[in-house]
Structures are given as C-alpha cells and as structure tokens.
Amino acid sequence: MCSHKTKARLCAGCFLHPFAEVHKPDGTPKLISTPIPLFRSILFTLLGILLAFSPVQAQQQHPAYINLEGDHTSYDDVSGVNIARGNVILTYGDTTLYADEIRYNTKNNQAEAKGNVRLLGRSQEVEAESISYDMGAKTGTITKGTLFIKSNNLWIRGETLKKTGEARYQAERVSITTCDGDDPDWKITGRNLDVTIEGYGTAKHVVLTTGGIPVGYTPFLLFPVKIKRQTGLLAPSIGESTRKGFEINQPLFLALGESMDATLYAHHMSKRGFKIGGEFRYVASKTSKGIFMAEGFTDSKIDDGTPDTQTWAYSSTGTRTNTHRYWIRGKADQQLGAGIKAQLDIDWVSDQDYLQEFADGPSGFDETQEAFTLFSGRTIEEETDTVRKNSFSFTKTSGRLTTSLSAIWNDNVLARSQDSSDTTLQSLPTFLFSQSRSALPLGRLQWSMEGGAASFYRKDLTSNLYDGERAYIRPKLYMPFRAGIFSVDPSAGAKALGWNINTQDPLDDRRGTQSAVVPEFNTDISTEFYRIFNWGGQSVDKIRHRIKPTFTYAFQERLNPTFYPTFDTIDEFKGKNSITLVLDQALTTRTPFGARATYRDIVTTKFSQSWDMREDRETDSARFRNGLTQEPFTPFYAEIKIKPLDALTFSFDGTWSWYESEILTRNSALAFTPTTKTQFTLSNRFKRDPLESIHKSLGIPPAATYDSSESLELGIELELSYGVDLSMSYERDIEAESDIKKMAGLTYTASCWSLFVKYEITDDDKRVTLGVDLTGLGGFDSSYTPR
C-alpha cells in the first residue's frame, strides 16, 4: 500500500471502469408556444389513486473515467480500495460525491462516504451523514439524509433513504416539504415512500402538519416529481354550485411528441352528469399550428319552460329541451408553400345555453377564448351569441397583391337545435383580391384595387330575404401633395357591382341580374403644430404640446335598397356627402435619465364632428338616418385619456346629440395600480337609444324595448400587511336595476404556501371557494365559478 501525506489527486488514467451510463437527450419540445407545466400540483385524494409506473428503458453503457481528490489519499493494490480523507471529491461520469472521508473500491465501484456527505446528480442533490453507494449502478443506502429535487424545490428527509436506481428513492419513514430551512411552515410525513425523478412520488398514511399541528390526513398520496414535459395528471378543480352541485374536473395531460400535446378532461357534476372532453395542440412551425377542443355529456336537466325546470334556464334565451349537449371548436393555420396559407375556424355547439352554462373552468368559454387569442390571434363570438362562425380559407400574398378563397358557414344554434326556420346568410364560397396602395410611374399618382366574387345561400328564403351571387371591382387613384404646411391626400374611384338574385317573390325588383357603378371621392387635409416648453424639474424637464387638425371630405353615391340587394358592407351604399373635422392633441412629458430619457403622454384628446350635407338637403323623411327627424350634424364625439402618473390612468369617450341635447354614449374608466398586487378599477358604460327621446318629443307611443343600457364595474386588488391580499369586484346593470356579479376574496401567501377563500354571487348561482396551494406541489382549489 502506498500513501501520500500531502494533498494528492488520483487521476483518471490510474484505473478505469468498463461501464458508465449515458443519458438520452431530454427531448424537451421546442415548438409549443405556450407549454403546459406538467404535474405542477400535488394530488391529495381521500379515495386513493393507483398509478402504474412505466418501465425504465435500458440505457447504453460506455466507459467512464474516475477522479478522486482529497487532502490525504492512499491505495491498496491488493484489495483495490482507495481511501481519501479531508475535502474529498469523487467524480464518476455525471455523478459527484463530496465527503470528509471516502473509501472507494475499484473492483465493485462501491463507495463508502461519511461526514458532511453530498451526492450531486443531474437533477437531484443528497445531503447525508453517511452513504454507501454503487457508483456504476447508482444505487445505495443513505443514512440520515435529505434528498433535494431542484426543479420543484422539494425536500425529502428520512432516517434511511434507499437509492434503488439512478432516479428512484425509497424510504420507510419520511417528511416532505418545499419550504426551506430546518423548521418549515408545512411538511408532509408518511410511510413507504417511493419516488422516481421524472415520474411520481407515492407515500402511505400521510399527515399534513403546519406549525407543529396535524391539519390533514390521507391514506395515500401521489405527487409529481417532474422536470421535463411529460404525460400525467394535472391539478383537479373541485367545487360546489347551485346549478351543478358537487363537481370535480380532473385533467390528464398527454405529451405526444416535441411539437404536439393534448389534455383530456373528466368533469363530474352531481346534479347534471358526467362530461368528458379533450384539447389537442400542435405546432409544426411559427406559421403552421392548430388547437382543437371537444366535449360532451348527457344532461339530466332540461328547460322546457315549466316552473319545475326554470332553475336550469337562462332568461336571455329560449327553452332548451335537449339532453345531449356538446361543444366542438378549433383554430388552425397551415403554411402550404408558394406563399399560400390555409386557415380553419370551427365553432359548433349543441344549444344556446351551453356556453353560458360552462363559461368558466379549465375547458370553459373564457379559457377557450383566451387560448384561441394567444395561440392564433383570433377570437370567437361571445357566449351569448347564438350564431357561431365556421370558416375555411386559403390566402396567398405576393408583393402588394393578396388573394383569398374562403367558405363561411354561420351556424344558427337556435334554428338548428329547435328545428325551426333558418334564414341565416351563408357565404359559400367567396373570392377576394386586394392590391394595396402603390405608386404609378406618372408623377405623384398612386393606385389601389380590390374586388371579388361571392355566392350567398340561405336554407330558408322569405318574401323579404333572398340569396344569390355577387361580383365587384373597386379601382382607386390617389394624388397626395403638400400645400404649404398642409398635407393633402385626394382620391377618386368607383365600385362596380353585379348581382344575380334569387327571391320567392316574382315581383321583387331585385330579382334576376342587376348591376351598378357607384362613384367615390375622398380628400384628407391635415397639418401638425407643436411647441416644447422647458419645465426644468428633476422628474420632468420638458413638455411638448402637439395639435393635429384633419379635415376630410367624403362623397359616395347612394343606392336604393328597394331596387338593389344588400348582402354585407360591400353592398351598403347609404350615400355620403359629408365634411368631418378631427382635432387630435397630446401633452407629452420628458423625464431625463442619464444619457437617455423616457416619455409619457400625460393627456391625449380627440374631438370629431361631421356635417352630412346629403341629410341637410334631403326632403324625404323616410331617407333620414333615423327615419323620423332631420339631423345633418352627426353626434359630437370626444375621447380623453389622462395619465399623470405611470400608476394612474383615466379614460373617457362619448357622443353628444345636438338635437336631443343629451349624451348618447359614455364610457369612462379609472385605473390606479401603485404596485403589482394593488389595483383599483372603476368603469361606467352608458348607451341611450336616440329614438327614445325622439318618440317622446314627437308624441309617438314608446317602443316595447329600446337599445339602451348602463352598467357599473368596480374592481379592487389590495395588498394588505402580513402577506394578506384582498380582492373584490362588483358589476351592476343600472338600466335593469339589478346586480350582475359580486365577489370578495382573501388570499394569504407565505414563503412556501398560500390559502384563499372567495365568495361569489351571480344572478343565477352562488359559490364559496376555499383553496390551499403548497408552493412547488400545488393543492386543492376550485378555480372557477359557473354562471
């Protein structure tokens, strides 16, 4: 035996071991734009869940070099045992072992370490009093040890931990927490622990303790120990509501490859039934991706209009007698090459109540709208809209020319579900092209062109409703120039249209083939003035005042809808001969910041007024805009935004009628956000139907309903002391004199856990939600409120 009294290093060339494990690449997907965190929450279940572990795939084996360093080392040639003492480091492949003393047997790769032992792997770290470890098999026994899993900040402590594989640990008695320190805010104690990194952890007879007091027990616990994106259960949503009863929604995430995944849902509702659903996502590239969702169930409740079923009804819709309910939706973008892009939008629902019934939750309308917006940038109709748009299109862009071919089906949910007459207009198909504004080789002249053709269809025609085909083309010329301080942009063009109309009425003037050419003319004249004031303050040194007036004249010939058909905005020719004046203003502050500066618009305003000369000269009251009174001046429009501080914003926009002498629309909002956790918002929306005042002034009996509404919304997010946050919201329909929604909630957040309670009241439901979250593991909560 040879020995060294000074610090020495046993180099890799001294001896070799014939085998060492080599890991596969981690396989983390690169293309999913909004990756779903896997097994981020703990799954407490009183009933118990048994999940079989997938077999670990065999790893390839290759030689590995060994490094052993210490203040003092010795080696026995006969036994093949290396002994190192003092600041010892043993490195074997991707495993490093630190200790005060290590005995390493080169014949069986067995290491015996004691004193301040630390064992470091790629995703876990072990601290122990002593350890007996097989460096090749990566197994061993850990005495008085702590396993730390970095990705979850998960601490597992036990008198004896057995490492039975590269990523698997077992123990008879353990404590588990994600809190740092020797005295954690909470911990879970249990027996028969079995943990697999990148898999699951299980334990039996588990007790949750906080502040030294046991607060919960479950005979079985399963929790995630995940670093990579993998298949498994997500946190469930659990709650109680008057419409659905007790409910639990359990999601299952499926990792289907580097560029696709799916989530399955099982939603039990004690009063309604069992709903299943799924969501599939794929990302082939930045421009080729899709998201599709589907769900359905058999509802035990209906709404047939009788008092016994009114609990399951919605006042804004008709009766619902179907029990088979479903919702299928999706959006996809696909790049096909040669500049061609395909888009698909699907929105097919069983009945008019479904989207209001399931507005919230992991697969509800709100989550769907948010997912579609983030994933594709496109939205779907609101949950109260009973006509749902489905479309498929091809678009090609080449330079300034864009062409598209599309088919649109507007699904009338009420007509289809109740098997009634369906007069909804469909567009099957539509061809459009657009040449954006481009320069001509003739001086200042510019030109643009648009046009297309469409076939329109209705399942059921009436004496007043028709379908057919339409083609149009719209060339336009521009000649922008400067006149002193003014920018002038005149344009002239014409829209030529042709129709072939099908009607039920043989005497309808719109029947058969028709054509029209509608001339157009437009001129914009604008300029801009500004002045900079030296303020001289430390926070603001300069202020700029900018004023931009714009004068617009617009002319377009009018077509009589009695003789010409109207399918959409392309056919609408109400006639224009108007002058509009717009005044934009802005006050902008400059804050010096070293060599750089920051700018903030503290006040912006926009005022607009139009004079309709055609209305002013009209003598036929039937052609007045409101059909009753002559009002050549359109409502005055004002828009104001004030932002004196980064945290404080006030905004307002509204219209004023000169003839009714009243406000027609008013939208105002105040937001104060001093911190990321503190926010106050107050908004008011008002709309008045001008016919209401006109009918009164003319002595006309009032209509059954007017298009008038007013609502008030209040929101408070307040960060209180000692980790307590308060949230409150209130929404009221002032026109109907009824509350829409009220909510109040408290959240307490500690370093490694949080607790919240929330109470919500809507016009048809009441709900109390209590939730707890253990940082890094998650917890139970009910994260949604049925409407």
N, C-alpha and C positions, 0 to 999 in steps of 0.2 A: 504494500500500500504506500502510495506517495502522498505527501501532504504539502500544503503551502500555507505559510503564516501571514502572507500579505494578500491584499485583495487580488483575486485572480478571476479569470473567465475561462470556462470550459467551452471551447469553440465548437462550431457546427461540424468541423472536419474531424473531430476526435472520435465520434461514433455516429452512426446513422440508424434510423428505424425504418423498416421496409414499407410501412403503410402509414398514410395520413389521409383524412377525409378532405375532399374538395367539394365545395358547395356549388349548386346551380345558381345562375343569375336570379335576382329576386323577383323578376317578372312584373314589377310594378307598371301598370298601364301608363302610356304616355299621352293618349289622345282624349281621354274622358275630360271634358271641360269643367264639369262640376262633380269631382269624385265623391263618392258616398263613404264616410268613415265607417269602418266595419267593426262590429262588436264593441262600440264605444261605451255601452252601458252594461251595468250588472243586471242579471235576470234573477230577481227574487221570485220564487213561486212556492206557494204552500202546498200545491198538489204534487210538485216534483216534475222535472223534465229529464228524460234519459236520452242522451245523445251519444251515438256510437262514434268512436274516433276512427278516422281514416288511417289505413296503414301507412307507415312512413316508407317512402320509396328508397330503394338501395342507392347509396352514394358510391361514386367511383373512388378508388383508393390510389394514392400516389405517395412516394417517399416524402418525408418531411425532415427538416433539419432541427436539431435541438440546441438551444442556448441555455446555459446555466451560469449565473453570476452570483458572487457573494463575497463578503469580506474575507472569509476563510473557506476553502474548499479542499476536499480530499476525495480519492478514488480508490476503490478496492478492485483490483484486476480479477480476482477470483470470483467474487460474488457479483461483480458488475454494478455495485452500488456507489453512487456519487453522493457525498454529503457536503452541504453548504450551509454556512451559518453567517448571520448578520447581513441585513439588507439583501435578502436572496431574491433573485428573479429567475424563474424558469419559463422559457418560451418554447412552445411546441405548436407549429402551424399558426393558427389564428387564436390560440389559447395562451394566456399568460397567467402564471401563478406567482404571487408575492407571499413571503413569509419571513419570520425570524430564522426558521430552520427548515430545510427541505432535504429529505432523503429520496434520491431518485434511482430506481433500479432499471438499468438499460436493457435487461433481458426480458422483462414483462411490462415495461413502460409504467410501472406503478410508482406514484409519488406520494410520500408521506410528509405533510406540512403541518407546522404548528407555530403558534404565536403570530398574532396580527395577520391572519391569513386573508388574502384577497385573490379570488379567481375571476378573471375577466374573459368573457366571450364576446361574440359579435353583438349580441342584443341583451345580455344579462350580466349581472355582476354579483358575486357572492362574497360576503364577509363572514368569517368564522373563527372559532377558537382553534380548531384543527380540522384537517381534511385528509382523507385517504382517497387518492384519485388515480384512475387509469387514464393516462394522457392520450392513449390511442383510441380507446373505446369511448372516452369522455364520460365515464361513469365513476361513481364513488359515493362515499359517505361523508356528510358534513355535520360536524358537531357544534352545537350552539351557534347556529349560522343564520344569516339573513340573506335572502335572495332579493335582489333589486332588479326589476324589469324596467328599463329606461323609458321605453315608449309610453308606458302607462303610469309612470312614477309609482309603480306598485311594489310594496314592501311585503315580503312573506318571511316570517320568523318562526323558527322551531328549534326544539332541543336537538333533534336529529332530522336532517334532510337527506334523503337518498336521491342521488342523481342517477337515474336509470337509463339515460340516453343523452344525446347531445343537447336536446331541448326539453327533456322531461324530468320532473322532480316529483317525489312522493314523500309524505310525512304522516306520522300518526296524529300528532297534535301541532297546530299552528295558529298564528294570528296573522291577519291580512289587513292592510291599510294603504291608502295613497297619501297619507299625511306624513310629513317629515318630522323627525325628532323622536326621542325615546318615549314621550308621553303624548301620543296622537289624540286628536279630538275625537276620533272614532276608530274602531277596529272591529274586525270580524274574527271570532275564534271558532275553531271547528276541528273535526277529526277526519282522518282518512283523506288527506289532501292528495290530489293528483293533478299536476299542472303540466301542460305542453305549450312551450313557446310557439307562437303562430298557430295556436289551437285554442284549447279551452282549459279552464280550471274547474275542478269539482271538489266539493267537501260535503261532509255529512254532519248533522247535529250542529248547525251553525247558529251562533248568537251574535247579534249586533250590539255593541257596547259603546256608549258615549258618556264621557265624564265619569267613567267607572261604573255606570249604571246600565244593566242589560235592558234594552228597549225593543228587541225583536228577536224572534226565533223562527227558523225554518229547518225541517229535517234534511233538506237537500239544497245545495247552492251550485249553480253553474254560472261562470263568469268568463268574459273574453280575455285572452292574453294575446292580442293581435298586434302586429306591426305592419304587415302587408295587407293589401286589399284582398279579402278572401270571402268565400261563401259562409253565411251563418245568420243567426237570428239578430235582429236589431231590437232596440228597446220597445216594449209594448206601450200602448196608450190605454189607460183604464179610467172609467168614469161612470157617472150615474146622471141620467137626464129624464125629464118627464115624458119626452116623446119616444125615447128608445129604451129606457130602463137601464139596467146594468149592462155595460158594454166593455169589451176588451178587443183591441185591434193589434194583432201580432204580425209584424213584418218579418219576412225572410229575404235576405239579400243573396243574390247569386252572382258570383264573378264568372263570367262566361268567356273571358279572354282579355287581351290587352286593350281592346277597343270596344267592348260591349259588356253590359251587365243588365241585371233585372232585379226587381223587387216584387215578391208575392205578398199578398195581404190576406189574413183571415180575421174577419170582423164579426164577433158575436154580439148580438143585441137581444136582450132577454124579451123585449116587447115586440120586436119586429122580425127577427130571423137571423140567419147566418149568411153573411155576404163574403164572397171571395173576389179577389181582384189581382191584377198584376200590372207592372210597369216595365217596359223594355227600352233600353237606350243603346245607341251605337254611335261611334264617331270614327268614320273612315278617314276623314281629313278635316281641315278647318271649314271647308265648304260642302262637305258631304256627311250629314249626320241626321239622326232621327230620334224621336221619343214617342212611344205609343203606350196608351193605358186602356185597360178594360176591366169592368167589374159587373157583378150582377148578383141578384138574390131573389128569393120568393118572399114577398112581404106578407105578413099575417094581418096587416091592417089596410083598409081602403077608405076612400072618402066618397060616399055615394050621395052626399047632400043631406043625410038624415042627422038629427041631433046626436045619435049614438056614435057617429063617426067624425063629428066636427073637430075632435081633438087632433085628428091626423090631417086636417085640411089646412090650406093656406088661403087667406081672404083675397089675395090678389089673383088667384087662378080659379078655373072651374073645377068640377068634380073629377076625382080620379078613382076609377074602379078597377084598374089593372093591378094584379099581384106580382106578375113577372116584371121586374124592374132592372134596368141596366144602363150603363153609360160607356160608350166607346169613343175615344178621342186620340188624336195624334198629330204630329207635325214632322215633316221630313224635308230635307234639302239634299239634292244629289247633283253633283257636277258630272256631266256626261261627256265632256270633252268638246273641242271645237267651239268653246265659248257658250255652250248650251247648259242651262241649269234647270232642273226639274224641282217643283215644289208640290207637296201633298199636304192638305189640311183636312182632318176628319173630326166631326163633332156630331155624334148620333146618340140621342138619349131617349129613354123609353117613355117618359111623360113629363108634363110641365112642372111638376113639383120636385123632381129628383134633385136638381142642382141646388134648390133652396134647402131641401132636406139634408143633403150632405155637402154643405158649403165649407165646413171645416174638417180638420183631421188630416192624417198623412196622405190620403188619396182624394181629399175633397176638392171642391171647386177652387177655393183660394190657393191651395198648394198647386193645383194644376195650372192655374193662371200664372203663378209665379214661375213654375218650372218651364212653361212654354215661353215666357218672356225672356228668361235667362238663356234658355237653350237655343231658341230660334229667332228671338226678337219679334215674334208675332203673338198676338193675343187671341182670345175667343170672345164671343158675345157674353154679356153679363148674365148672371144666373137667372134673372127674371125674364130674359128674352126667350120667347117661345119659338123663334125662327133661328135655326142654327146653320151656319155657313159651312159647306163642304166644297172643296175645290181641288183641282189638279191642273198644273200649268207647266209649260216649257217656255223659257226665256233665253234669248240669245242677244248678246251685246257685242257690237263690232264698231269700235271707234265711237262716234256720236249717234249711231243708229242702234235702237233697241227694238226687237220684235218679240211678241209673245203669243202663245196659243194656249187657251185655258178653257176649262169647263167648270161651271159653278152650279151647285145644287143647294138651294136654300130650303132646308128641311123644316116644314111646318109641323112642330111637335104636336100641337093641339089637334090639327086636322088629321094627322096620321094616327095618333093614339085613340081618338074618338071616332075615327072612320067617317069624318064629315067632309064637306066640300073643300077642296084645296085650290085656291086661286093664286097661290104664291108664284111669282115670276121667277123662272129659271133661265140661265144663260148657258146654252149647250150647242156649239162652243162659241168662243169669242177670239177673234184675231185682232191684234193691235200692233201698231208700229209708231215709233216716235224718233224723229231726227231733231236733236237738241240744237239750240241756237248756234249758228255757225257763220263765219264771215264769207261774203261773196267777193270775187275779185273786182268788184265795181265800187271803188271809193269806200264810203262808210257803211254800205249796205250789209245787212245780216239777214239770215233767213232761218225758219224752222218749219217743220212739217209733222203732222200727226194724222192718224186715220185708223181705219179698221172696219171689220165686219162682224156681226153677231147674229146668232139665231136664238130667239126667245121662245119659251114654251110655258104654258100653264096647263096643269092637269084638268082644270075645270074653267071654262070660259063663262062669262055672263054678258048681259046686254051692254054693259059699260066697260068690260075688261076684254082685252084682246091679246094676241101674241103674233109672232111673225119674224121677219128678218130686217136687218138694217145695215147699211154701209155708209161710211162717211170719210171725208178727207178735209183737212184744215191747214192750208198753207198760210204763212205769215211772213211779212217783211218788216225789218227794223232799220232805223237810220239814226243812231244815237249821235249827239254832238254837244259841244259846250257853247254856251252863250253868256259870256262874261263869267259871273260867279255861279251860274246855273248849269246843272246837268239836265239835258233834255233827251228823252227816250221815246220818240213816237213809233207806233207800229200800226200796220193795217193788214187785214187778211179777210178771209171768208171761210165759212164752213158749209160744204156741200154735202147733202144727205139724200139718201134714197131708202124707201121702205117698201116692204111687201107685207100687208097686214091681213090677218085672219080675224074675223069677227062673227058673232052669232047673228047680229042684226044686218040684213042685206041692204038696209037703207043708210047704214052708218057711213058718213062722208070719209072716214079714214080707211075704209075697206079697199083692198087691192093695192096697186102700185102707186106710190107718190114720190115726189122729190121736192127739194127746196135748196136754195142758196141763201145763206144769211151772212151779210157783210158785218165786219167788226172793225173798230178803230179805237186806239188807246194812246194816251200821251201821259208820261210822267215827267214832271219838272220839280227838281229838288236842289237844295243847296245846304250848306252847313256853316254855322258860326260857332266859334268857341273863344273863350278867354280864360287865361290862367291867372289865379290870384296867389300871391305869396302869403301864406298863412303864418309861417315862422315858428310853429310849435314843434315840440320834440316828437310827438306821435304823428302829427300831420304837418308837413312843411309847405305843401301846395294843394290847391283845389282848382279843378278845371270844370267850367260850365260849358256844356255843349248843347246847341239848339239845331235841330234839323227839320225844317218845314218841307212837306211834299204836297204838290198839287197834282191831282190825277183827273183826267177827263176820259170817260169810257162811253162807247157807243156800241150797241148791238141791236139789230132788227128784231122785232117781236114776231113770233109765230102763234097763231090762234090754236089752242089745244083742241078746239072743236073740230078742226079740219086736219090737224097734223097729230100724229101719235107721239106719245112720250113714254119711253121705257125707263130711262135713267137720266142723270145730269147731262149727258151728251145731247139729249133731245130737248132739254129745257131751254126755251127762249122766251123769257118773260119780258125781254126788251130792256135796253139800257140807254140812257141819255143823261148822264149824271156827272156832277163835279164833286170831288172829295178833297178835303183838306185835312192833312195829318200833321200833327206837331209832336215831335219827339224831343225830350230833354233829358239831360243826365248831369248830376253833380258827382264828380269823381275825386276822391282824396288820394294823396300820395304819402306813404309812410316811409321815411328813409331807413335803410337797413344796411349800413356799411356801403359797399360799392353797388349794392343792389337796392331796389325799392319795391314795395308792394302797393297795389292799387285796389280801391274798393268803391263801387258805385253806391253812394250813400242815399241818393234819391234818383229815381228814374220815373218819368211820366210819359204818357202817350194820350193825346186827345185827338178825336176824329169826328168829323161832321160831313155828311153828304147832302147834296141837294139833287133830288130826282126831277129833272126838267120834264120828263115824259109824264110823270104823275101831275106835275104842275099844269100841264096843258090838256090833260085828259078831261073829257066831258061825260064819259060813260062811267057811272059809279060802279058798275059790275067789274070794270077793269082797274079800280083802285086796289092797292095792295091788300087792304083788309076787307074789300068788297062793300064798305059802308061809307067811310069818310075819306076825304081827300087830304093826304098828308105828304106833301112834297119833300119836307125835311125829315130825313130818317132820324131815329133816336140818336142823341148825342152820346158818344162813347168816351169813357175816361178810364185810364189804367194808371195806378200809382204803386210804387214799391219803395219803401223806406228801410234802409239798413244802417242805422247809426253805429252799431257795433256788430262784430262778427257773430255774436250770440243772439242778436235781436233783429227780427225781420217783421215788417208789417206790409201787407199787400192788399190791394183793393182794385176791383174792376166793376163797372156797372154801366147801365144805359139809362137815359132820361128821355121821356117823351115830351116834346114841346106842346103837343095838342091835348094830351090827357093831363099834363102838368104833374107827372108822377114818375117815380122810379120804376122801370120795367124789370131790370135785373140788378142784383147787387151781390157780389161775392167778396167777402173780406176775411182775412186770416191774420192772426198774430202768433208768432212763434218765438219763444225765449229758451235758448239752450246754453246755459252757462257752463255745464260740464257734460261729459259723455253720458252720464247717468241721470242728469237732471234736465227736464224739458217740460215747458208749459206751452200748450197749443190751444187756440180758441178760433173757431171759424163759424161763419154765418153765410148761408146761401139763400137767396131770395129770388123768386121769379113771379111776375104778375102778368096774367093774360090781359093784353090791352083791350080785348073785346068786352071784358067785364065792365070797364068804365064807359066804353062806347055804347054798349047796350043800355046802361043806366042813363047816360046823357040823352040818348035818342028815344027813351021810353020803350025800348024793346024788352019783352019778358026775358029774364035771365035764362041762360042755358042750364041744362042739368048739371054739367061739370065745366070747369074752366081749367086751362093749363096753368095753374098757379101752385106754387109750393114755397115753403120756407122751412129751413132746418138749422139746428144749432148743434155744434160738436165741441166738446171740451175734453182735453187730454192732459194728464199730469203724470210725469215720471219724476219722482223726487228721491234724491239720495239723502237718507236720514243718517244719524250717527250710529256707530257700533255695527256697521255692516247691514243696516236695515234699509230697504228700498220700498217706497210706496208708489203704486200705480193706480190711477183712476181714469175712467172715461165715462162720458155721458153724451148721448145723442138723442135729440128730441125733434119730432115733427111738429113745428109750430103751427102750420096750416091745419093739421088734423087735431092739434092739441093732445098729443099722445107721445109717450116716451118710446123710443125705438130700442135703445140698449143702454144698460147701466152696468158698470163693472168697477170693482175695487179689489185690490190685491196687495199683499205684503210679501216681501222676499227677504230672507236673512241669509247672507253669504259669509261663510267663514273661509279659512285658508284652503280647506280641502273638502268642503261640503256646503250645501245650501238647502234651505227649506222655504217653500212658498205656500200661500193659501190665497185663493181667488174666489170671488163671488160674482156671478153674472146673472142678469135678468134681461130677457128679450121679450118681445110681445107674445111669444108662444112657448117659452121654455125658461126654466130656472136651473141653475147649476152651481154647485160648490166644488171646487177643485183643491185638493191638497197634494203636494208633491215634495219629494226629497231627492236630492241629487248628491251622490258621493263622487267628488271630483276624480276623473280618470276612470271610474267604473260606471257612473250613471246611477239610475234609480228608477223608482216608480213615480209616474205622474200622469195626469190627464191633461194633455196639451191642447185640447180643442173644446169648443162649445157648439153643440148642434144648434141650428137656427130654427 
